[in-house]
Amino acid sequence: YSAGEVVGQSAALVLPSIEGPLGVSAFAEQCRAQDGWSGTVAVRHRDGRTLNLSLRLSLLRGQDATLRWLVSLTDMGTPSSGMINGSVRESLLTRAPIGIVVRDLQLRCTLVNDTMEGHDGIPHDQRFGRRLTDSLPGFEAEALEAVMRQVLESGTSAVHEFRGWPPEDPRREHAYSVSFFCLQDADGKALGVCCLCVDVTGSRRVRERLAILSQAGTRIGSTLDVMQTGQELADIAVPLMADYAIVDLADSVPFGKEPTARIDTTHHHPPVLRRVGLASIHPGIPESPWARGETVFISPDSPFTSVLRTGRSHLEQVVDTSPGTWLDHDPARAQKIRENGMHSVMIV
């Protein structure tokens, strides 16, 4: 069927299993009760054939408590393997965390599903009738609206990525990929734009890690000089991984001697290190009390000493500079932490 032949018609036109008003009403009530429906259905082709398709109905909430449905149909064809069965398809369709928003020609929200609120944290009552820049002011919203206008003007689709902090995980930045496509009537006239949003945080971080490894492979170890290698290591860490990075080596290493398997921290005298790498996002590296090449003493009860002794990394998500912590014995470092607002540290 063409678009003009099905727009405004009952779903019973192509779904023989729900023929008649009672069948359509009962199916609609079942979908409302479950906030949607998905499964395999028999669909009637215009020439009389029966096609087995995967059907997914996603509930969209509109203004004034109105309900609409986004209907997705996929021709599964003939499965090449018994592994692709109905239960597997059901799981894939029902658990895909896709946020859906429909906007009119003025980019005002008219329909949305519940998943979208979990992505951007905007409640329904703050979304309906408003543009994205009204509900979520900022650069990201402006960039997304620019893509939507382009889609409406061209009638084509587009994909855009943006960053966000979802309400269920507000301390962790997430990456989202949004697909935009123009909604048209039977005559091809633009009615609005539909946005499909997917959380792609995992895949984005994989790409970022691969990029870091690629840069590290070409920039670290350009010479056999350990002082140079230490600086290259600090340079690759900023700003890809940190705002400020240091590399300290056992004092014997820069002078060409072989370091011991594990630095001796069992005696009372503090371990002695040599600062060989420094990097910061701030000019002049104000965070470091010691310049490159200078000797660095660390207290026996500091996490630096623990890392040297055990070989296990240390992470302080929130650095505590109040009295009674290990920084009492490292006043120079404590002062720099306070002056520069450093809030977390990782020691490897």
N, C-alpha and C positions, 0 to 999 in steps of 0.2 A: 504494500500500500504506500502511496505517496503521503507526504505530511498533510496535504489538504484533505485527504480522504479519511484520516483518522482523528484530526484535531476536532474536538467537540463531540466525538462519538464515545459510546460506552466501551469499557474494557472488554465486554463480552464479545465485541466484534472479532477479536483475535484470541480470546481465551474461552474456548468452548466449555471448560470446566465450571465457569461461573455464569452461564447463560441465564437470563431472566433477572428481574429486579431483585428478587429475594437472594439469589446467589451472589450478586454484586454487593448487596448490603451486608450479607453475612461475612463475605471476604474482607470488606472494608473494616468491619468491627473487629475482626480477628487481627488485622494489621495494626489498628489503633491500640488494642490491648497489649500488643507486643512491641510497640514503638517501631514497627517495621516488619519486614518478612523477607526471607530469601530461600531459594530452593530451586529444584528442577521442575519445569512446567511444560505441558504440551501446548504449543501455539499454532493456531490455524493460519496457514499461508493463503494468500488471495486465490491461488489456483486450486485450493482444496487439500493440499498436502498438509501433513502434521509434522511440525518441527519440535524437537526437544531442545529447549533453551534453558540457560541459567537465568533466573529472574531475581532481582534484588529491589525491594521497595524501601526507601529511606525516608523517614518522617521529617518534614520541614515545618517549623512553627512560624506562623505569620502574625501580623498585628491583629489585635482584637480576638486573640485565641483561635484564629483560623488555622486549618491544617491543610498541607499540600503534600504531594508525594513526588520524589524523584525516582523514576523507574529506569533501571538499567537492565538491559538484556544482552546476553553473550551466547553466541552459537558455539556450543561445546564440541560439535562435530562428533566424529566417532573416536572415542578414547583409544589411544594406541597401547595403553597399559592398564591393567586392572587396578593399579595404584590410584588412578584418577577416578575415584568413585564419588558417589553422591555425598558421603559424609565428609570427604576431604574438601570438596567444593563448598559445602555448607560452612565448614570451619573457616575457609579463606574469605568467604563473602561476609560472614557475620562478625568477624573479629578485626577486619581491617579498620584501623582508627582514622577514618577520613572525615575531616571537617568540611561541611558544605554551606555556602552562603550564596544567596541570589540577590542581586542588586538591580535597581531600575536604571533608566537612562541617565538619571541624575546621581547615580552611584549610591542611592539610599538603600539600606537593607530592607528587603521585603520578606525574605524567608531564610531560615537558618536551622541547622540540626543541633542536637545537644552536644555532639562531639566538639564542635567548634569552640564552645566556651572553655573546654578543657585545654585548648591550644593557646588562646590569647587572653583568657580570663575576663572577657567582656560579657556581663549578664544580658539576657534577652531584652530586658526593659531599657537598657542603655544602648542597644544596637538598632532596634526597629525604627525605621523612619530616619535614620541618621547615616551620614557618610562615615567612612572609616576614620577620617581625620577628626571627626567630631567625637568619636568614641575612644580613639587611641591616638592622641596628638603626637607628632614627632616625625622624624625623617623617614622612618620605615613606612609609616602610613602614607606619606606623600608619594614615596616611590611606588607603592603598590597601586595607588589610585592612578598614577601616570600610566602604568601598564594596562589598567582597566579601560582607560579612555582610548588607548591605542587599539585594544581589542574591539571596542564598540565602533570605532571609526573604520577599522579595516575589515571587520567581520571574521577575523582569523583567531587562532588560539595563541597563547603565550604561557611561558613558565617563568616563575620568579622565585628566588630564595630570600628569606628574611630571618632575622633573629628575634627570639622572644623568651620570656621567663614565665612558663605556665604556672597557674596557682598551686598545683600539686607538687611542684618542684621549683620554688621561686629563687633558690640560691644558685641554680645551675642554668646556664644559657643553653637554649635549644635552637636548633636550626629547622626551618620549615620550608617545604617546597610547595608552591601554590600554582595550580594549573587554572588558567582563565580561558573561557570560551564564550563566544557571543550567542545569546539565546535569540532565536528568530521565529517569526510566525510562519504560517504556511506559504506566504508570499515572499519570504526572505527578508522581511522588515525586522530590524533590530528591536528587541523588547527589553533587553537588559544583558547582564553578564553573570555567569555562574562561576564560582570559585571553589575549587577542590583543594583542600589543604592537608598535607601529610607531614608528620614529624620525621625528619631525615637526619636527626642528630647523630646517630651511629655512623651512617655512611659518610657524613661530612667530616667527622673526626678521623675516620680511616683515611680520607683523602688528605687531611691536614698532616697526619702522621707520616704518610708516604712522602709528602712534600718536604717535611723536615728531614727525613732520612736521606732524601735525594740531595738536599743542600748540604747536609752534614758530610755525605760521602765525597763531595767535591771540594769542601772548604776546610775540613779537619785533617791534619796529618800531612800537610804540604811539604814539611821538612822533618828531619829527625831531631830538631831542637825542641826540647820539652817546654821551654819558655814560650816558644812560638805556638806549639800545639795547645798549651793551656789557654793562650789568648784566643785562638781560633775556637776552642770549645765554649768560652764565655760569649764570644761574638755570635755564635749560632743559637745560643739560648735566649738572646735578647734581640727582638721582642717576641720571638715565636713562642717561647715558653714562660718567660719571666720579664719583669720590669728591671730587675737588677740581678746580676750573676757574678760570682767570684769563683776562682779556681785556686785552691791552696794545695801545695804539695809538701811532702816530707822534706825537711830542710836539706837532706842529702841528695835528693834527686836532681835539682838543677845543676849540680856540680859534677854530674856524670857518674855518680856512684849508684850501685844497685840498692834499691830500697829493700827493707826487710819485708817478709811476707805480711806481717801485721805490725803496725807501729806500737812500740812498747808504751802502754799507758798504766802499767801496774805500779810504777813508782810515784812518789809524791810530787816530783818536779813536773811542771806542765809540759805537754808536748809542744814542740817548736815546728812551725810550718813556714813556708815561703809563698807569698802571694805572687802567682804567675799569670793570672788572668782576671780582667776586670771589664765589665760592660754594664751600661745603664741606658735607660731611655732619656735620662736627664743629662745635659751637658756638664762636663766636669766630674761626673760620678760622685755626687755629694754624699751618697750612702756609705761610702767606704772610709773607715778610719785609717786604713793603711794603703799606701801606694803600691803599684806593681813592683816587685822585687824586694819589698820590705819583709822583715821577719814578723810573724804573727804568733803570739802566745795565746793558748786557749786553756781555760781552767779545767781541772780534772773532773768536775761535776757537770760540765756543759754537755749538751747533746752532740756537739762536734766530737768530743772525746769518746762518747758512747758509740758513735758511728765508726770511728777509727778502730775501736776495740772489738766490736761485734761484726762489722761489715754489713750491718742492716741499716737501711735508710730511715730517716726521721722526718716526720711532717708535723708542723704546728699550724693548724688552720687559723688559729687566732693567737698571735704572739702576746704573751702577758709580760708587761714590763713593771708590774707592781712589785713592791718589796717582798722578799721571800722566795724569789725564783732564781734560776741559774744565772740570770743577767746581773744579779747583785755582784758577782765576781767578774763581770765583763762590762765595766761601766762605759768604756769607749763605744762598744757596740750598742749598748742600751741607749746611749744618748743619740746616736745616729738613727736608731729605729724610731725614737720619739720625734726627732726633728723632721724626718722624712715621711712619717705616717705609714711605715711599713707594717702590714697587718698579718702576714703569713710567711712561713719559711719552710723550705725543703732542703734537707742536707743529705747528700748521697756520697 
